[in-house]
Amino acid sequence: MTCVSEQSLVRRLPAVPFYCPVPPARHPSADLLNDQAVRWMLAQRLDTDEHQLERLTLCDFGGLAASAMPYGQLEPLTLMTKFLAVLFSLDDGVCDESGATADLLAQETSRLMRAIEAPTSDPSGDSPHTAALRGFRLELERFASPRQLHRLTDGMRVYTSGLVWEASWRRNPALPSLDDYVTLWMRSIGMAPCIALIEVVGGFSVADEDLHDPRVRALTEITWTLVSWDNDLYSRDKELLRADDNLNLIDVLCQEQGCDPHHALVQAVAMRDRVMVLFDRLAAQVLKEADDGLRQYVEGLSHFVRGHLDWASVCPRYSVPSGPEAAPGGWWKHHPADDSLEPLPIPTISWWWDQLGSAH
């Protein structure tokens, strides 16, 4: 298992401000969404540990859904909030803190996937998470077209394969390379199925050819990656304290560059800001020629990046005793640490920058 010693807890890092030029927005039903999701989650008994269930009730699923999808129609947004509750419970109770091996996780995620692929199949052997996802998938048919359901299934395959890959590294005494970590984390963060639901929650449709456009594919992957890196920047102290775990962008950079965590933090922020600048520039380029469906999708990606940060800035899930806190007004900054439009030297994502200025 990839872990750190107790002495590494002294390596907790200060909170950093985030650069995000997307304006904030929030659905007015955030509290209602959260109340419904928490009551539903408790009824599903997604975890048998009472302490863990109590922690999950503090995750503010409704706040995340309302900030990441402020345009959402209430009924599908309610379903999205329940989906987030399942993902968080999976992350804590099955993946990160349970010591699950890749073998065991491959079995469990295969069962989860089967419930998504064939939700009317025999549910008699379902685990609580599988049963919850099966119910979610069946209810989603009220709002999603067959094409949108297929996109969700594809997104779940990306996510579950990432979970197994992540579990294999949690049993490894080393850390992955930076290139592998970037690919692994954009998959296992769970963004692929969440982003697949943007058009369902918003009540619009995007053409296949638009989603397959390399520029739009790049924007989609950038969204996955920004959320995953932002999560690493604000959650590292919590992971060190609760899971003794350093499978994190900062610690991967320490290994890759042979530097200490404070230097790695500076580098991680610069990398993250350069990707944010690319997203902003590439989104503006795509929006110039987008139809209404594609425009709403690209704007939905922007909302998720900003909304995830707005939620994280106040969510008690990431608070740790004596942990760093941003000063009042210090969560945001007006300028990126790195505004270069040169590709980052990370092979798995360098193709994103090739899309700037390209026409399709």
N, C-alpha and C positions, 0 to 999 in steps of 0.2 A: 504494500500500500504506500502511495506517495504521501509522506507525512513529514512533520517537522518536530523537533524536540521542544520541550517546554521553554528552553532558553530562547527559542526563536520568537517567543511572544514579545520580547523587547524590540523586535523589529517592526512593531506596528508603525504605520506611517500616518502623516498628517492628512486631513481631508483636503481635497483639491477642488478648485472651482472648475466648472465645465463651460466650454464654448458650444453654444447651440443657437444659431440665428433664427430658429423656428419659433414663432410666438406661441405662448401657452394657450391652451383651451381645455375646457372641462365640461363633460356632460352634466346637466343639472341633477340627474338621478343617482349620483355617486353613492350616497348613503343608503338609498333603497336597494341598489344593486348589491352592495356589500352585505347588508342584512339578509337578503334572500340567499346569497351565495353561502354565507356562514351557516345559516340554518340548514340549508340543503347538504352542505359538506358534513355537518355533524350527524345528520340523518343517515348519510351514506356510510358512516363509520370507516372512513378511509384509513384510519390509524387506530390501533388499540391502546397506544400509549397516551394517557390523559394529558401529560405534560406537553407532548408533541401536538396534540389537538388544540390545547390552549394557545400554544405558539402560533399555530396556523390561523386561529381566529384573529390574530393581530396583524395579519399580512395585508389587510386592506385591499382585497381583491377588487372590490367595487371602485376604489380610488384609482387603481391601475387601469381597469377597463375604461373608466370615465375619462381619464387623462389621455390614454393612448388611442381611444376611439371616440372622441367627443361628438362626432357626427352620427353615432350609432342610433338605429331604431331600437326602441326599448326592449321588445321581446327577444330579438336575436342578440342584443347586447347583454341581456340577462343570461342567456345561454352561454355567451362568451365568458362571462364572469365565473360561471360554474366550471367551465373548461379550465380557466386559470387556477381555480382551487385544486383541481385534479393534478395539474402540472406541478404546482408547488408541493403538494403532498407526495407525489412521486419523487420529486427532487430530494426532499428531506428524508422521507421515510423508507424509500426503496433504493435510491441511488447514492447520495452523498454520505449519509451518516449510518448506513446499515451494514457497511462492509461487504456489500454484494460483490461477488466475483463476476467477471465477464460472462462465464458460462451460465450462471444463474440468471443474470440480467438478460442474456440472449433468450432464455426460455420465457421469462416473464414478458419481455417486450414483444415476443412473437405472439403470445396470447392476446396482448393488448391490440396488436395490429390486426389479428383475426376478427376481433370484435368491431373494429372500424371497417374492415373489408366486407364482412358478412354479419351485420348486426342482428339479423333474424335467425342466426344459427343457435344451437342449443346453449343456453346460458348456465347450465347446471354446475359447471366447474369453475365459474368466474370467481376471481379474487375481487375484493371491494373496488380496486381501481379499474379492473376490467369491466365490472358491472356498471360502474359510473360512466366510463367511456362508451359502453354499448348504449346506455340510455341517452347520453349526449348525442351520439351519432344518429339514433332513431329520431330524436326530437329535431335535429338539424334539418331533416328532410322537409320540414314545414317551411323552411326559409331558403334553402339552397337548391340550385339546379343540379342535374346530374353532373354537369361539367365542374361545377364548384365543389361538389362532393368528391369528385375524382382528384381535384387539386388538394383538398384537405388530406386525402389518403396519401398522396405523394409527399405532402409535407410531414405527415406522421412517420413515413418511412425514413425520411431524412433525419428526423428527430430521434427515433428509436435506434437507428444504426449509430448515431452519435453517442447515445447513452452507453451502448456496449463498448464502443471504442474508448470512451472516457473511463469506464470501469476497468478496462485492461491496464490503463495507466495508473489508476489508483492502487493497483497491486504491484506496481513496478517501483523499485527503489530510486530510479532516475526520473527525470522529467522529459517530456517530448521536446523535439526541436521547435523553434518558433514557428516555422512553416507548418508543421503538423499541428501544433497547438491552435493556430488560427483557424485551420480547417475544422478540427475537432470541436472547438468551442462554438463556432458559428452554427454547427449542427446540433450539439447537445443542449444549447441554451433553450431550445423549444420554440424559437422564432419562426421556423418554417411553417408549422401548422397555424400559428397565430396570424402570420401575414397572409396565409391562404384564406383566412376568414374575413379579411378587410372588406371585400366586396359583398359578402353575405351580410355582415353587420351593417354596412352602409346602404344596402338595397340597390346595388348597381351591378353591372357586368362588364368585364374586361375581355376583349377579344384575345384568342390564343396567340395570334400573330404579334400582338402588342406585348404580351408577357414574355414571348420568346425573343423579342428584340434584344440584342446583346446589351444595349444601354439600360433597358429596364431590368434585365437579369442582373446587371451590375448594381443598380440601385437597390434591388431586393437583397442581394448578398451584403451590400454595404450596411443596410438596415440591420440585418442579423448581426453583423460584426460590431457595429457601433453599440448596440444594446449589450452584446456579450462583453466588450471591453469596458464599457461604462460600469457594468455590473462588477467586473473585477476591481475597478478602481475604488468603488465604495463598499464592497463586501469583503475585501481581503481580511480585515481585522476580525470580522465575525467568523469567517471560515477558520482562521488560525485558532481562535479561542474555542469554538464549539466542535470542530471536526479535526483539529490538528492537521490541517490540510493546506499544502502550498501549491496545488495545481491551479496556477494563477498566472496571468500575463506578466506581472511584475517579477515573480520568481522564475518564470521561464526565461525572461530577459536577463536576470542575474546569471543563470546558467549559461546562456548563449553568449553573453558579452563579458562574463567574468567580472561583474561589477556588484556593488552593494545595492540593497533595496532602494535607498534614497535616489541613487543615480538612475536605477531602473524606472522608478516612478516618473522622473523627469522625461525619460525617453518614451515611456508609455503614453504620457499625456501629449507629447509632441506627435507621436504616431497617430493617436486618436484624433487630434485636431486636424492633422493633414487629411485624414479620411473624411472628417466632417466637412472640410472645405471642398473636397472632391464631390461629396454628395450634393452640397448646395449648388455647385456649378453644373453638375450633370443633370440634376433635377430641373434646373432652369432651362437647360438646353432641350430636354425632352418635352417640357410643358409648352414650348413655343409651337409645337405641331400636334399636340395631343388632342384627341376627341374627348368628350365628356367623361366616358368611363375610365380612360387612362389617366386623365387629369385627377379624378377622384382617387384613383389608386396611388398615384405618386404623392398626392397630398396626404393620403392615409399613411404612407411610409414616413413622411415627415412628422406627422402627429405622433406616431409610435415612438420615434426617437426622442422627441421632446417630452411626451407624456410619461414615458418610462422614467426619465430623470426627475420630472416634477413629483411623481409618486415616491421615488426612492429618497428624495430629499427630506421627506417627513415620515417615512414608514418605519415603525419601531422594530421591524424584522432585522434591520441592519445596525441597530444600536448595540454597543457592547460596553460593559462596565469600564469606566475611565477611558473610553475610546475618544478619538478626536472628533470634534464637531466643527463644522464650518461657522465662521463668524456671521453675525446677522448680515444678510445681503451678500455673503461670501460664497454662495453656492454657484454663482454664475460669473462669467467674465465676458468682456465685450470683444476681445480679439483672440485669435488662435495663437497657440505657442509656435505653430509651424503652418504657414500658408502656402507652402510650395506645391506646385502642380506636377512635380516629378513623382514617378511611382515609388512607393516604398520598396525596399529590396527584399520583398517577401514573395517568392515565385507564385504561390497559390492565388494571390490577389493582384499581382502587378498588372494583369490584363484589364482591370477596371479603368485605369488611366488611359488605356488605348481608346476608350469610347468617347473621350472628350473631342469634340469637333467632328466626329464621324456622322455620316448621314446614312439612313437606311430606308 
